[in-house]
Amino acid sequence: MPTAPIVIVGAGMAAYGVARELRKLDKDTPLTIISGDAGGSYAKPMLSNAIALGKEAAQLVSHSAEQMAAQLNATVLAQSRVTAIDSSAATVTSASGTLAYSKLVLALGAEPIRLPMGGDGADQVLSVNHIADYAELRARLAAVPHPSARVLIIGAGLIGCEFADDLLAGGHHVTLVDPNRLPLAALAAPSLSQGLAQAWSGRPLSLRLGTTVERVSHRADALEVTLADGTRITADLVLSAVGLRPSIALAQAAGLETRRGIVVDAFGQTSASGVYALGDCAEYATGKGSRVLPYVAPLLTAARAIAATLAGTPTPIELKNDAVIVKTPSYKLALLPPPPGTPGAWVDEHDGERTIARYVDEHGVLHGFGLSAHTPALRQKLQSEM
């Protein structure tokens, strides 16, 4: 009997990350990658900073599914969404049929959170989470009958602020709506949030903070957005960036343990033997319980460890405290927020044009930090103090 392949479900950075790392260690074990989309390889973080660069969706795809298959000595099944996993029989079922696996890796990603809102234009609210979404964003911007589109962004967190900065640089007018009193409220020290807002002053960006979107309605050739405070704003496009929810439905249907994400142990293995998960869909074991970590650094760390385990050397995922680099060229930020619920307070230090914010507890122990005008050396120095 031929050997069943290692199967990877997904074709994003996590999926191809594992595949690349595996091929560094094992050139020949059969490998199949199953993708629900076209299966091209692209860097998802580029989606929120490609407008200013003038990049069309196709230009962000570095390799096609066929090129990835050749590069990885793998079979890539594109446009073949997986509909079921049977971990007892070690099979997955997709549009391409039922396939046996020797080991299974779930890189299912995450789905945009959809906020309830009224109005006959609510179905026009766009979220950008995949390359096809970015293509739709570009198409809608191109369809606006004036050069500078009026874009209302729901959510002033990491992705919302990145899109706001990118759209500004692309020549558009932006309104940023968030229930918090500052942008990046969940990640950054207030001084850094204020610094970002100040960097936007004088530019065509309006911050509507402390409120939410209630309705989106069609008005002539535009959309009218009604906020909870009664304000009405005309927009050509409404973009939702309120966060992501790990894609766990497939794992739940297969009986795998899930909480917020698919629960994995120190080796990235799920509650089913031989089934692994990583990336935005996974809930990693950490020193303080378990957490979803939707960032590039833990994804790459997990990819290397899981690949080594698949190649025969069980390797734990050694997650490190890595700062998140915020793609806002108007005000360059690196943020490593404290774990949720950590007692303490932000303490600011100003070094010329740079702000260094430390989150310390009552004993002076550092639990998080944020930097403007950051450098790799300074980031590493602060990370070493934690």
SULVENQUI-V594305 format. One record per run of one state. SS is the DSSP state (helix for helix, strand for strand, loop for the rest). FROM is the first residue (numbers start at 1). TO is the last residue. If there is no record, write none. Layout:
# SULVENQUI-V594305
SS,FROM,TO / SS,FROM,TO
This chain:
# SULVENQUI-V594305
loop,1,4 / strand,5,9 / loop,10,12 / helix,13,25 / loop,26,30 / strand,31,34 / loop,35,40 / strand,41,42 / loop,43,43 / helix,44,48 / loop,49,56 / helix,57,60 / strand,61,63 / loop,64,64 / helix,65,72 / loop,73,74 / strand,75,77 / loop,78,81 / strand,82,86 / loop,87,90 / strand,91,94 / loop,95,96 / strand,97,106 / loop,107,109 / strand,110,112 / loop,113,117 / strand,118,118 / loop,119,121 / helix,122,124 / loop,125,125 / strand,126,126 / loop,127,130 / helix,131,143 / loop,144,149 / strand,150,154 / loop,155,157 / helix,158,169 / loop,170,172 / strand,173,178 / loop,179,189 / helix,190,200 / loop,201,204 / strand,205,209 / loop,210,212 / strand,213,219 / loop,220,221 / strand,222,227 / loop,228,231 / strand,232,235 / loop,236,236 / strand,237,240 / loop,241,243 / strand,244,246 / loop,247,248 / helix,249,253 / loop,254,257 / strand,258,258 / loop,259,261 / strand,262,263 / loop,264,268 / strand,269,269 / loop,270,274 / strand,275,277 / loop,278,278 / helix,279,281 / strand,282,286 / loop,287,288 / strand,289,292 / loop,293,295 / helix,296,310 / loop,311,323 / strand,324,326 / loop,327,332 / strand,333,336 / loop,337,344 / strand,345,351 / loop,352,353 / strand,354,360 / loop,361,365 / strand,366,372 / loop,373,375 / helix,376,385 / loop,386,386
